[in-house]
Amino acid sequence: MQNDPLWKLRYALAGIGLALLFSVPIAAGLGGLLGDWAGGSYEWRAGLYAVLLLYVVAGAVVLFAKVARHETRPLGARRVGLWLASLWLWPALLLLRQPAKPPVP
């Protein structure tokens, strides 16, 4: 089991999975609030909910690809909260990443 690549990614998989699970009701609430503000119709609310879900799923893919191999700490409430916040703020995380250092001659 120790040589299984998925076993090494277990904390990242669990973190991203829980963050996605918690993001569904958040996206529903935000979609409802923004939909009421923008147009007030069911179509607006449902459309914004779908866009928000697509946003967090894309964020989950990006985050998993970028940080999964570095995630080695066990999950706790704080770690899940960090995954959840990262999932919603993933574009900022990409913009704020440090540029690669040039090779030393």
HELIX and SHEET records of a PDB file:
HELIX    1   1 PRO A    5  LYS A    8  1                                   4    
HELIX    2   2 ARG A   10  ALA A   38  1                                  29    
HELIX    3   3 TYR A   42  VAL A   67  1                                  26    
HELIX    4   4 ALA A   68  HIS A   70  5                                   3    
HELIX    5   5 ALA A   77  TRP A   88  1                                  12    
HELIX    6   6 TRP A   90  LEU A   95  1                                   6    
END                                                                             
